[in-house]
Amino acid sequence: MPAETVRKPQWLRVTGFTGEGYRKVDRRLNALRLNTVCQAASCPNRGECFNRGTATFLILGPLCTRGCRFCNIATGKPQPVDPDEPARLARMCYELKLKHVVVTSVNRDDLPDGGAKHFAETIAAIRKTLPAAAVEILTPDFRNAPQAVDIIIKASPDVFNHNVETVPRLYRRARPGAVYERSLNLLRDIEQRSDIFTKSGLMLGLGETTDELRKVFDDLAAINVSMLTIGQYLAPSNSHLPVERYVTPDEFSRLGEMAMASGIPKVVSAPLVRSSYRAEEFINL
């Protein structure tokens, strides 16, 4: 039976995208013309997060310059960067009274710095509006854009997150345009040249093996990544990569223990874990 026709197991069921809290956040996002990865990537946790009054903001537009086969974000030619977006995003953070803000973006390979300057401007706007809030950014790899790392370090987010996503063998299939070593080098550069906490994430269910995952854990530990999230891949549609298997909660727990044993200090591993899911709690573990 094809993997995509297998019924999702009980542990992957989530609450519906309803509720007054959900509607309030959704209305304000629309009014301020802000995007979220919660919506763009069809995150299964967005009902819970919106109802808790939080969201993961998606900057630099809704269109990505790459076409990763696991991702639901639309691919196309992006519009010019919106210079007012950081201020609108900061206003939304203020309205939600966020204590921990997570900002991510599409890939913008069309920009000379890969979008690093816009990340820095967004961090500055949040800090001006909510000085006490922690700021976590989840960035693309910037495709070796000159000065991108310098710009990010100068902006000084509290957490720098960049997902390796999967094991090296599956990159060509899942992440065309990305390079495993490039992602490791980006995390290494941030860790070695700053005091910013580094974080990464993996999705399971694409055909990876335990030995391959152990090697990735070792690679991340070797560059002193502080935090790791591990969750189940869910195919957004039949045109995306199919799910090869659903990993059980018990296996997620064992893999989390394996990752910590490799030397990664903080690991959250469960089927519905995502890079920014309950990020404010993760940083305080």
C-alpha positions in Angstrom: 0.0 0.0 0.0 1.5 3.4 -0.9 2.7 5.4 2.1 0.5 8.3 1.4 -2.7 6.2 1.6 -1.9 4.9 5.0 -4.2 6.4 7.7 -2.4 8.7 10.1 -2.1 7.1 13.5 -4.0 8.3 16.5 -1.0 10.2 18.0 -1.0 12.6 15.0 -4.6 13.8 15.5 -4.8 17.5 16.3 -7.5 19.9 17.3 -9.4 21.9 14.7 -8.5 25.4 13.6 -11.3 27.1 15.4 -11.9 29.1 18.6 -12.1 32.8 19.4 -8.3 33.0 20.1 -7.6 31.5 16.7 -10.0 33.9 14.9 -8.5 36.9 16.7 -5.0 36.1 15.7 -6.0 35.3 12.2 -7.9 38.6 11.8 -5.0 40.7 13.1 -2.5 38.9 10.8 -4.7 39.7 7.8 -5.2 43.3 8.9 -1.5 43.9 9.3 -0.7 42.0 6.1 1.6 39.5 7.9 2.4 36.0 6.8 3.0 33.0 9.1 4.7 29.7 8.5 1.9 28.2 10.5 -0.5 28.9 7.6 1.9 28.8 4.7 3.4 25.4 5.7 0.1 23.9 6.9 1.5 23.3 10.4 -0.7 20.9 12.3 -0.1 22.9 15.5 -1.5 26.2 14.3 -4.9 25.8 16.0 -3.2 25.3 19.4 -0.7 28.1 18.8 -3.1 30.7 17.5 -5.5 29.9 20.4 -2.6 30.5 22.8 -2.0 33.9 21.2 1.2 33.1 19.4 2.5 32.4 15.9 5.7 32.0 13.9 6.1 34.9 11.6 7.1 34.4 7.9 9.0 37.4 6.5 10.2 38.4 3.0 7.0 37.4 1.3 5.0 34.2 0.8 6.9 33.0 -2.3 10.1 30.9 -2.0 12.9 30.8 -4.6 13.4 27.1 -4.0 11.1 24.1 -4.3 11.9 21.7 -1.5 9.7 18.7 -2.0 8.6 18.4 1.6 7.4 22.0 2.0 4.0 23.5 1.3 5.2 27.1 0.9 4.6 28.3 -2.7 7.5 28.6 -5.1 7.8 31.5 -7.5 9.3 34.9 -8.3 9.2 37.0 -5.1 8.0 40.6 -4.9 10.4 43.3 -3.7 11.2 43.4 0.0 8.6 45.3 2.0 10.4 47.9 4.1 7.4 48.4 6.4 7.1 44.7 7.3 9.4 44.8 10.4 7.3 47.6 12.0 4.0 45.8 11.3 5.4 42.6 12.7 6.7 44.3 15.8 3.2 45.9 16.3 1.6 42.4 16.2 4.1 41.1 18.7 3.2 44.0 21.0 -0.5 43.4 20.6 0.0 39.7 21.5 2.3 40.6 24.4 4.8 38.0 23.3 7.7 37.1 25.5 9.3 34.9 22.9 9.1 35.9 19.2 10.0 33.4 16.4 10.6 34.8 12.9 11.4 32.7 9.9 11.5 33.4 6.1 11.2 31.9 2.7 14.4 31.4 0.8 15.4 34.6 -1.1 18.2 33.5 -3.3 17.4 36.6 -5.5 18.7 38.9 -2.8 22.5 39.6 -2.5 22.5 38.9 1.2 19.8 36.2 1.1 17.5 38.4 3.2 19.9 38.7 6.2 19.5 42.5 6.4 15.7 42.2 6.6 16.1 39.7 9.4 18.3 42.3 11.2 15.8 45.1 10.7 13.0 42.8 12.0 15.0 42.0 15.1 15.7 45.7 15.7 12.0 46.6 15.3 10.9 43.9 17.8 13.6 44.9 20.3 12.5 48.6 20.0 8.8 47.7 20.6 9.2 44.8 23.1 12.7 45.2 24.7 12.2 42.3 27.2 11.1 39.7 24.5 13.5 37.0 23.5 13.9 36.8 19.7 14.5 33.5 17.8 15.1 33.4 14.1 14.8 30.4 11.8 16.8 31.2 8.7 17.5 29.7 5.3 21.2 28.9 4.5 21.7 32.2 2.7 23.5 30.2 0.0 26.9 31.5 1.1 25.8 35.1 0.6 28.6 37.5 1.5 28.3 39.2 4.9 25.1 37.3 5.8 26.6 35.8 8.9 28.2 39.1 9.9 24.8 40.8 9.6 23.0 38.2 11.7 25.7 38.2 14.4 25.5 42.0 14.6 21.7 41.9 15.0 22.2 39.5 17.9 19.1 37.3 18.1 18.8 35.3 21.3 18.5 32.0 19.3 19.7 31.3 15.8 17.9 28.3 14.3 18.7 26.6 11.0 17.2 23.2 10.2 19.3 20.5 8.6 15.9 18.9 8.0 17.0 15.3 7.0 20.0 13.1 6.6 22.6 13.9 3.8 21.6 10.9 1.6 18.1 12.4 1.2 19.1 16.0 0.4 18.9 15.6 -3.4 15.4 14.1 -3.1 14.0 16.4 -0.4 16.1 19.6 -0.5 17.2 20.4 -4.0 19.3 23.5 -3.9 20.5 22.8 -0.3 23.8 21.3 0.8 24.2 19.5 4.1 27.7 20.8 4.7 26.6 24.3 4.0 24.0 24.1 6.7 26.5 22.7 9.2 29.0 25.5 8.3 26.3 28.1 8.8 25.5 26.8 12.3 29.2 26.4 13.1 30.0 30.0 12.0 27.2 31.5 14.2 28.3 29.3 17.2 32.0 30.0 16.9 31.7 33.7 16.3 29.1 34.8 18.8 27.3 34.0 22.0 24.0 33.3 20.3 22.4 29.9 21.1 22.2 27.7 18.0 19.4 25.3 17.2 18.5 22.9 14.5 15.7 20.6 13.5 15.0 17.2 11.8 11.9 15.6 10.3 11.5 11.9 10.3 9.6 9.5 8.1 11.4 10.1 4.7 13.3 6.8 4.7 16.2 7.7 7.0 17.9 5.0 9.1 18.9 5.1 12.7 22.6 5.0 11.8 22.2 8.0 9.5 20.4 9.9 12.3 23.1 9.0 14.8 25.7 10.5 12.4 23.7 13.7 12.1 23.4 14.0 15.9 27.2 13.5 16.1 27.7 16.2 13.5 25.5 18.7 15.3 27.1 17.9 18.6 30.6 18.4 17.1 29.7 22.0 16.2 28.2 22.7 19.6 24.6 23.1 18.5 22.7 23.8 21.8 19.1 22.7 20.9 17.5 20.2 18.5 13.9 19.5 17.6 12.8 16.2 16.0 9.3 15.7 14.6 7.3 13.6 12.1 7.2 14.6 8.4 3.6 15.0 7.2 3.1 15.2 3.4 1.1 18.4 2.6 -0.4 16.9 -0.5 -0.1 14.0 -2.9 2.4 16.0 -5.1 4.9 16.3 -2.2 7.2 13.5 -1.0 5.2 10.7 0.5 5.6 9.6 4.1 7.6 6.4 4.1 6.6 5.6 7.7 5.1 7.0 10.8 7.6 6.9 13.7 6.0 5.9 17.0 6.2 8.1 20.1 8.4 5.5 21.8 10.9 5.6 19.0 10.9 9.4 19.1 11.7 9.2 22.8 14.6 6.8 22.1 16.0 9.0 19.4 15.8 12.1 21.6 17.8 10.2 24.2 20.3 9.2 21.5 20.7 12.8 20.4 21.3 14.0 24.0 23.8 11.2 24.5 25.7 12.4 21.5 26.3 15.7 23.3 23.4 18.0 22.3 22.2 19.7 25.5 18.5 20.3 24.8 16.4 17.9 22.6 12.7 17.8 22.1 11.6 14.7 20.1 7.9 13.8 19.5 5.6 13.3 16.5 4.1 16.8 16.4 7.2 18.7 17.4 8.1 21.5 15.0 11.1 23.9 14.9 9.2 26.7 16.6 6.6 24.7 18.5 6.5 26.0 22.1 9.9 27.6 21.5 9.5 29.8 24.6 9.4 26.7 26.8 12.2 24.9 24.9 14.7 27.6 25.6 14.1 27.4 29.3 14.5 23.6 29.6 
